[in-house]
């Protein structure tokens, strides 16, 4: 039992160290194409939050637009380098072959924040299901210029509430990309 606790504690420390370093990486690589998808992939991997799938959307009520920015699918991780930061400039090209990622990037719909029913928790969960997410969870946050970030994700079965809570706090970093 002590070994399991130690491994879990070590994972938490590694995760915390990685998350604390993300803002610096984002600042250093601000000119990289597809930086938001790169950060989403980093967060989605097993070494971080172990997501199965995730969808990152930006809702702009002023222009009546909800558009897809990035899609993460665990199965598409084989398309990019194991360490996404080793060659961040090749990430966009690597992920151009990602079917789920491309599906999300091509998504364009009218704003949902204009419609309270669609923007409700239930409405967002239903939106996640349209992307093929099973039992989706969601996080929303306010971004610059009156826009809204939306993350719809499918975590592993044993994803703990503390992991979801941490993800909901750190995911706003996507707005800085």
C-alpha positions, -999 to +999 in steps of 0.1 A: +000+000+000+028+024+008+043+019-027+010+029-044+009+060-022+044+069-031+038+064-069+006+086-067+025+113-047+053+112-073+028+115-101+012+145-084+046+162-079+055+156-116+022+169-128+024+200-106+059+207-118+048+203-155+017+225-150+037+253-133+061+253-163+033+256-189+030+294-188+067+298-195+065+274-224+036+292-238+054+326-236+085+311-252+066+296-281+040+322-287+048+322-325+042+285-330+013+275-352-013+254-334+000+263-299-035+258-284-038+222-298-003+215-286-011+226-250-044+206-251-025+175-262+000+180-234-027+182-209-047+153-223-018+128-222-017+101-195+012+119-178-012+148-171-049+143-170-053+110-190-082+122-212-097+100-238-110+129-259-113+166-255-128+195-275-117+231-272-141+257-285-142+295-285-176+312-283-178+347-295-213+361-289-206+395-305-199+378-339-225+350-332-198+324-336-188+291-319-158+276-335-136+247-329-099+254-320-085+220-311-095+183-306-076+158-286-081+121-292-059+096-273-058+074-305-043+103-325-013+108-302+006+083-323+006+110-351+028+134-332+062+131-315+061+115-280+074+148-265+053+175-281+078+201-269+108+185-285+098+199-319+068+221-314+070+236-349+062+202-365+031+196-343+007+213-367+019+192-396+018+160-376-017+167-364-030+176-399-036+138-403-057+137-371-093+131-381-108+141-348-086+171-344-095+182-380-132+176-373-131+199-343-110+226-361-135+227-389-165+231-365-183+264-369-217+271-354-237+301-341-229+313-306-244+293-278-238+319-251-266+339-267-290+310-259-291+301-222-306+267-229-278+257-252-252+271-228-265+252-198-246+223-184-271+199-201-267+218-234-229+216-232-231+179-224-253+173-254-229+193-276-201+170-263-221+140-274-225+154-309-187+151-311-188+115-300-178+120-264-191+094-240-203+108-207-187+142-213-178+168-187-173+204-194-154+235-182-162+271-193-143+303-186-143+339-197-116+350-221-104+382-236-128+405-257-159+390-241-154+356-256-159+323-237-137+292-237-153+258-236-137+225-229-157+194-234-139+162-224-141+125-218-119+114-190-111+079-179-135+060-157-116+067-125-109+103-131-112+119-096-130+151-088-098+167-077-083+160-112-114+175-128-111+205-105-075+210-113-081+207-150-109+233-148-084+257-133-055+251-156-074+249-189-078+287-190-041+287-201-054+278-236-067+314-238-031+327-237-020+307-268 
